Amino acid sequence: MTRREGQGTVFVCRECGHQASRWEGRCPSCGQWGTVEEAPALRARAPRKVWVATQGAPLQELISIASQDAPRLSLPDAEVNRVLGGGLVPGSVALVAGEPGIGKSTLLLQLAQAVAQAYGPVLYVSGEESAQQLHLRSRRLGLSGQGILVLCETDVETVISHLEQTRPALAVVDSIQTMQWHELEAHPGSVAQIRECTRLLMQVAKAHQMPLLLAGHVTKEGDIAGPRVLEHMVDVVLSLEGERVTSLRLLRAVKNRFGSTNEVGVFQMEQRGLMEVPDPSHIFLQERQPDAVGSSLVPALEGTRPLLVEIQALTSPSSAPVPRRIANGVDFNRLLIIASVLSQRLRLPLGSQDIIVSVAGGLRVSEPAADLGIALAIVSSLRNTPVPPDVAAVGEIGLSGEVRRVLGLESRLSELSRLGKMRCLVPANGLEGLRVDAGCEVAPVRYVRQAMAAAFPLATRKKAGAAAHQDLWESQEA
């Protein structure tokens, strides 16, 4: 960070940290609008001690470096291990972000207790709670607290001093927004303080090969509070999601230098804290009604894990000049594409309908493989005809109405077969060598119209009062 002499103010971009002497509506560095904020100028002081893990390290050619996997601190919680890619890497810095009250502190305290029991002392730095409050929370969660060293402090230099003295197996800072460096005049939580405190803590963690967990707040827009450069500095960014009125919590890896960013951990908030859910498909489908209109079953894939999710849709006549499209848990742009394809290729009257699509259980499905399931749910609601309870669908929908192949089809069908005798609509391409478990029938489809004809038998459509559109459906079946 550039130091400025004397008193006064500077203007800092909260996204990239760029500094300027005057306010600008658009940051000249990252190009974002409305991100430049006024901040106190930094006073020039004598440089303090820095910790560099690789100080004095010789130059090495990449091919000559010995290949070995970094040892990890494996945690007893399988869901957290899955998201981290196998456990905590020594010297890594992970940022755990989430809305207030979502369970960040609960998760960090549980992880601290697990590491303390398995690997040694853990230093838990709390800038928001007192030691008594932490003790009460640990008792409520049923944690003994043995091996957890509590430090209620916000001065980053004091925290670094304790880290160097204790050399813990794990360090937890809750939260990074409360930390401050006395050499900066900016208030805690500002762009300058967050960035500099993170830099100092990260240097110590990497110098002594201790994993560091930072708790971070999010803004009302759902973004991680603080400068965007903070997410680039750390090694892992974990996002804890969910509705506070429900017990379901999802842990995602937004960034992971040591593993995949597609994995998701599923938890339930209970009296004794966050409990892992070994069978998420059962949780997502336990309230599904078999004959519900506007509901479809989709075998989704989160990383390497197949999950069975219920996609719900509701169509209703619109009184507005422009019908609304609302997407909850699915990509909004994908919803627009699917609605346009159904209107153009199937001649469905969706131009005068409000369309609401939601994923039950609070899960977010971002992959295009859910397109066919979304289309089934929309048509089911529009025609007031339920999708048969033994029918599932997976496939990406192209602009010409074709159903395109998806990845991991075999693992999706294997998860679907656990429900019993099921029939799954799948893309007709890419089925060579596909192994299907007994009890799961595969129905290949090439176009959306074929999928609709296969999902809604003619007898069911007539019973539901769709006789007026019988000629259209029959032409599609032909």
ChimeraX attribute file (.defattr): number of C-alpha atoms within 10 A of each C-alpha:
attribute: neighborCount
match mode: 1-to-1
recipient: residues
	/A:1	10
	/A:2	9
	/A:3	11
	/A:4	15
	/A:5	11
	/A:6	10
	/A:7	11
	/A:8	12
	/A:9	16
	/A:10	18
	/A:11	20
	/A:12	27
	/A:13	27
	/A:14	24
	/A:15	20
	/A:16	21
	/A:17	23
	/A:18	18
	/A:19	22
	/A:20	17
	/A:21	12
	/A:22	12
	/A:23	16
	/A:24	16
	/A:25	12
	/A:26	14
	/A:27	22
	/A:28	14
	/A:29	12
	/A:30	13
	/A:31	12
	/A:32	15
	/A:33	12
	/A:34	13
	/A:35	19
	/A:36	25
	/A:37	18
	/A:38	16
	/A:39	19
	/A:40	18
	/A:41	23
	/A:42	21
	/A:43	15
	/A:44	13
	/A:45	11
	/A:46	7
	/A:47	7
	/A:48	7
	/A:49	7
	/A:50	10
	/A:51	17
	/A:52	15
	/A:53	15
	/A:54	9
	/A:55	8
	/A:56	7
	/A:57	7
	/A:58	7
	/A:59	6
	/A:60	8
	/A:61	7
	/A:62	8
	/A:63	7
	/A:64	7
	/A:65	8
	/A:66	7
	/A:67	8
	/A:68	6
	/A:69	6
	/A:70	10
	/A:71	11
	/A:72	15
	/A:73	18
	/A:74	19
	/A:75	19
	/A:76	13
	/A:77	15
	/A:78	16
	/A:79	21
	/A:80	26
	/A:81	17
	/A:82	22
	/A:83	24
	/A:84	31
	/A:85	19
	/A:86	18
	/A:87	20
	/A:88	26
	/A:89	21
	/A:90	19
	/A:91	20
	/A:92	19
	/A:93	26
	/A:94	25
	/A:95	27
	/A:96	26
	/A:97	27
	/A:98	25
	/A:99	21
	/A:100	13
	/A:101	10
	/A:102	20
	/A:103	20
	/A:104	23
	/A:105	21
	/A:106	19
	/A:107	16
	/A:108	19
	/A:109	23
	/A:110	20
	/A:111	19
	/A:112	25
	/A:113	20
	/A:114	21
	/A:115	22
	/A:116	21
	/A:117	15
	/A:118	14
	/A:119	15
	/A:120	17
	/A:121	21
	/A:122	26
	/A:123	24
	/A:124	23
	/A:125	24
	/A:126	23
	/A:127	18
	/A:128	16
	/A:129	13
	/A:130	13
	/A:131	14
	/A:132	9
	/A:133	11
	/A:134	20
	/A:135	15
	/A:136	12
	/A:137	17
	/A:138	19
	/A:139	13
	/A:140	12
	/A:141	17
	/A:142	13
	/A:143	17
	/A:144	12
	/A:145	19
	/A:146	12
	/A:147	19
	/A:148	22
	/A:149	16
	/A:150	17
	/A:151	17
	/A:152	17
	/A:153	19
	/A:154	22
	/A:155	16
	/A:156	21
	/A:157	17
	/A:158	12
	/A:159	19
	/A:160	15
	/A:161	11
	/A:162	15
	/A:163	20
	/A:164	13
	/A:165	8
	/A:166	12
	/A:167	18
	/A:168	24
	/A:169	20
	/A:170	27
	/A:171	23
	/A:172	24
	/A:173	27
	/A:174	25
	/A:175	24
	/A:176	29
	/A:177	26
	/A:178	22
	/A:179	28
	/A:180	26
	/A:181	20
	/A:182	12
	/A:183	14
	/A:184	18
	/A:185	16
	/A:186	19
	/A:187	18
	/A:188	19
	/A:189	19
	/A:190	21
	/A:191	25
	/A:192	26
	/A:193	26
	/A:194	24
	/A:195	23
	/A:196	18
	/A:197	20
	/A:198	21
	/A:199	17
	/A:200	18
	/A:201	23
	/A:202	23
	/A:203	18
	/A:204	22
	/A:205	26
	/A:206	19
	/A:207	16
	/A:208	17
	/A:209	18
	/A:210	22
	/A:211	22
	/A:212	27
	/A:213	26
	/A:214	24
	/A:215	20
	/A:216	24
	/A:217	22
	/A:218	15
	/A:219	12
	/A:220	9
	/A:221	7
	/A:222	12
	/A:223	13
	/A:224	21
	/A:225	23
	/A:226	25
	/A:227	23
	/A:228	17
	/A:229	16
	/A:230	22
	/A:231	17
	/A:232	12
	/A:233	16
	/A:234	21
	/A:235	18
	/A:236	24
	/A:237	26
	/A:238	24
	/A:239	22
	/A:240	21
	/A:241	22
	/A:242	21
	/A:243	14
	/A:244	14
	/A:245	7
	/A:246	11
	/A:247	14
	/A:248	23
	/A:249	25
	/A:250	19
	/A:251	23
	/A:252	24
	/A:253	24
	/A:254	19
	/A:255	21
	/A:256	18
	/A:257	13
	/A:258	16
	/A:259	16
	/A:260	17
	/A:261	20
	/A:262	16
	/A:263	21
	/A:264	25
	/A:265	24
	/A:266	23
	/A:267	22
	/A:268	17
	/A:269	17
	/A:270	11
	/A:271	10
	/A:272	15
	/A:273	20
	/A:274	20
	/A:275	17
	/A:276	18
	/A:277	17
	/A:278	13
	/A:279	10
	/A:280	18
	/A:281	20
	/A:282	14
	/A:283	17
	/A:284	19
	/A:285	15
	/A:286	10
	/A:287	11
	/A:288	17
	/A:289	11
	/A:290	13
	/A:291	12
	/A:292	18
	/A:293	22
	/A:294	25
	/A:295	32
	/A:296	30
	/A:297	27
	/A:298	27
	/A:299	26
	/A:300	27
	/A:301	23
	/A:302	18
	/A:303	14
	/A:304	14
	/A:305	16
	/A:306	21
	/A:307	20
	/A:308	22
	/A:309	27
	/A:310	26
	/A:311	27
	/A:312	24
	/A:313	24
	/A:314	21
	/A:315	23
	/A:316	15
	/A:317	13
	/A:318	15
	/A:319	11
	/A:320	10
	/A:321	7
	/A:322	11
	/A:323	16
	/A:324	16
	/A:325	16
	/A:326	18
	/A:327	17
	/A:328	17
	/A:329	17
	/A:330	22
	/A:331	17
	/A:332	14
	/A:333	11
	/A:334	19
	/A:335	20
	/A:336	14
	/A:337	15
	/A:338	21
	/A:339	21
	/A:340	18
	/A:341	21
	/A:342	20
	/A:343	14
	/A:344	15
	/A:345	15
	/A:346	16
	/A:347	11
	/A:348	17
	/A:349	12
	/A:350	21
	/A:351	15
	/A:352	16
	/A:353	19
	/A:354	18
	/A:355	24
	/A:356	17
	/A:357	25
	/A:358	22
	/A:359	21
	/A:360	18
	/A:361	22
	/A:362	17
	/A:363	21
	/A:364	17
	/A:365	20
	/A:366	16
	/A:367	16
	/A:368	19
	/A:369	26
	/A:370	25
	/A:371	25
	/A:372	27
	/A:373	25
	/A:374	31
	/A:375	25
	/A:376	27
	/A:377	27
	/A:378	28
	/A:379	25
	/A:380	26
	/A:381	21
	/A:382	21
	/A:383	17
	/A:384	18
	/A:385	23
	/A:386	23
	/A:387	26
	/A:388	19
	/A:389	16
	/A:390	17
	/A:391	19
	/A:392	26
	/A:393	26
	/A:394	27
	/A:395	28
	/A:396	22
	/A:397	25
	/A:398	16
	/A:399	13
	/A:400	11
	/A:401	20
	/A:402	20
	/A:403	28
	/A:404	22
	/A:405	19
	/A:406	17
	/A:407	11
	/A:408	14
	/A:409	23
	/A:410	16
	/A:411	19
	/A:412	22
	/A:413	26
	/A:414	17
	/A:415	18
	/A:416	25
	/A:417	19
	/A:418	13
	/A:419	14
	/A:420	11
	/A:421	13
	/A:422	18
	/A:423	21
	/A:424	23
	/A:425	25
	/A:426	27
	/A:427	28
	/A:428	18
	/A:429	13
	/A:430	13
	/A:431	14
	/A:432	7
	/A:433	7
	/A:434	9
	/A:435	12
	/A:436	16
	/A:437	13
	/A:438	11
	/A:439	14
	/A:440	20
	/A:441	17
	/A:442	18
	/A:443	17
	/A:444	17
	/A:445	21
	/A:446	19
	/A:447	19
	/A:448	26
	/A:449	21
	/A:450	19
	/A:451	23
	/A:452	22
	/A:453	18
	/A:454	16
	/A:455	23
	/A:456	20
	/A:457	13
	/A:458	17
	/A:459	10
	/A:460	15
	/A:461	21
	/A:462	15
	/A:463	10
	/A:464	13
	/A:465	13
	/A:466	16
	/A:467	14
	/A:468	10
	/A:469	13
	/A:470	14
	/A:471	10
	/A:472	14
	/A:473	21
	/A:474	11
	/A:475	10
	/A:476	16
	/A:477	14
	/A:478	7
